[in-house]
Amino acid sequence: MATAAASGAWRRAGIAGAAIGVLAAGAAAGVAVERLTVGRGMRKRARLALDATGPYGSLRGTPGRATADDGTQLYYEVDEADPPEDPAAPTGSRRRRLFGRKAPAPVTVVFSHGYCLGQDSWHFQRAALRGIVRTVHWDQRSHGRSERGRAQARAGGGVPVGIDQLGRDLKAVIDAAAPEGPLVLVGHSMGGMTVMALAEQYPELLRDRVAAVAFVGTSSGKLNEVSFGLPVMGVNAVRRVLPGVLRALGSQAELVERGRRATADLFAGLIKRYSFGSRDVDPAVARFAERLIESTPIDVVAEFYPAFAEHDKSAALPLFRDLPVLILAGDKDLVTPSSHSEAIADQLPDAELVIVPDAGHLVMLEHPETVTDRLADLLVRAGAVPESSNVGGHGTAEQPGGR
């Protein structure tokens, strides 16, 4: 019986490998070329060297925990703004500035990350805003340092997680980390969907406290129509088999994690293809993204995946019409194509729409200056910095593809 069970596990892993192979086809060709020129041992040493020296993901703040409505413990960190300047301080004393101007308190900027990532995916924006405005960075349930969802843990996996639950999780984080004062909500991919779910369930919070919103590489729905850059036959095959494949993978998590480690090169190529749009991404940044995604257990991947096909928050978008809104996406995003950002902008005609050239899904890591500059401008419009402030090209210059 043990032999039959093992055989079944390997058969499911084989089916999973075939399905993932369809998705990885474009990436595998690049990996094959790399293997001809760079030895496996050298590639492993290079990854270790990048892990040891890369500063990305090293920023830490004051830790805290929020309790979700189902008891799940959600981890967050707070970076406080520097205290206001003392008028009695000596002339010429050093001051922290946002692109030339100091930000007044109190505003809290809450960053929500995407699927299979963590709060550290906002590394560059966190570094730029540190000490200037109060920020909260949190890990979505079952990601990063947050606890595994209680329902999933009790059932031993396999229980899907809905986007509405993530909206309630964000409310719990706000209640714990920023119970008072204006808010600016920033969400990437699944994090943007989380913000939409929050607004739909707590419109009074949006009305009374939210000063501005940024949607980065996200979607309000119809994700089941995304092709992932595959031909029609390929994407149809993936859609048919992937949900079942992920359930099988989640039930054999230990086996699959060993397989992921054994095929690290292939997955590195796959991650790069679906994370970035340009060819000259800093290797340390690419490796950082790889580590973030690798750290998400396969059973967690499986539990969240069904939510995206069901996600539809288009009816919630009008709630944002009276707010300053930034909508930003990469023009080569294969995960949430820029057309999804354009669809959001169609519902929010006063929003700023920025399509970043030569950028993929992890646009905030690939083109951090552009993302940070547009966030700075949003903070000006939200009143986080005085409207009269001269923030120069960082906040007021027209960006390529901007509206």
Secondary structure, 3 states (H helix, E strand, C coil): CHHHHHHHHHHHHHHHHHHHHHHHHHHHHHHHHHHHHCCHHHHHHHHHHHHHHCCCCCCCCEEEEEECCCCCEEEEEEECCCCCCCCCCCCCCCCCCECCECCCCCCEEEEECCCCCCHHHHHHHHHHHCCCCEEEEECCCCCCCCCCCHHHHHHCCCCCCCHHHHHHHHHHHHHHHCCCCCEEEEEECHHHHHHHHHHHHCHHHHHHHEEEEEEECCCCECHHHCCCCCCHHHHHHHHHHHHHHHHHHHHCHHHHHHHHHHCHHHHHHHHHHHHCCCCCCCHHHHHHHHHHHHCCCHHHHHHHHHHHHHCECHHHHHHHCCCCEEEEEECCCCCCCHHHHHHHHHHCCCCEEEEECCCCCCHHHHCHHHHHHHHHHHHHHHCCCCCCCCCHHHHHCCCCCCC
